[in-house]
Amino acid sequence: MRLVSAKTAPELEARGGLVLEDCAEALPVGPETHPWSGYDASVADSETARALWEHSVELIHELVGKEALG
């Protein structure tokens, strides 16, 4: 249900690339964050995101075959 809330929340419209956690915008890991909360700043880097996406697609191709994804 939380994913649907994030997808439909009007205050998040046109604000792509956010890291969300517990129905709110997450904070980068730091002294103010709980040990199990927050995100590593590298996930907000567009080059890292692109490389992760490409690697994920490669792994899916290995698991289900390239023809499964088109």
N, C-alpha and C positions, 0 to 999 in steps of 0.2 A: 504494500500500500504506500510506503514512503516514496518509492520510485515514481508512482503515479502523481503523488503530491508535488514532487520536484519537477516533473514534466509539465504539470499544468499550473504551477504557481505563477500568477501574473507578475510578481515582483522579480522573477527570474527570466522573464521574456527578453530575448536578445542579449543574454549574458552567458554565452557559452564558455566552456573551459573552466568552470568552477568545480572545486572539490567539495562535495556535500557530505555531511555527517550528522546523524541524529536530527534530521529535519532542519538543518541550518548550514550555513557556509562554514566549512572547516578552516581551522587555523594551521599554519605551518608548525611543525614540531619545534618546541622551544621550552624555556623554563616555565612558561605559564600554562602549558598543556599537560593534561593527564598522560601518564606513560603509554596508555593504549589509545590515545586520541591524536588527532592531527595528521598531517601528511608530510612526507619528505618534499622539500622544495623542488626537487628534480622532476616531480610529476607535473609541475606547472610549466616546464620548459617545452616549447613547441618541437624542438628537434628531438628531445627524448621521447615525447609523445609519438612523433612520426616513426621513430625507430621501433618503439614498442608495438605500434600498430602493424608495421611491416613484419616483425617477428611473429606476432600473433597469427597473422594470415598464413605465414609459412607453416607454423605448427598445425593449424587447422587443415591446410592442404595435405600435410603428412598424415593426419588422422583420418580424414574423410575423402581425400582426393580432390584435385583441382576442379574437376567437373562438377562437384557438389556445390561449389560456390559460384560457378559461372565464369 
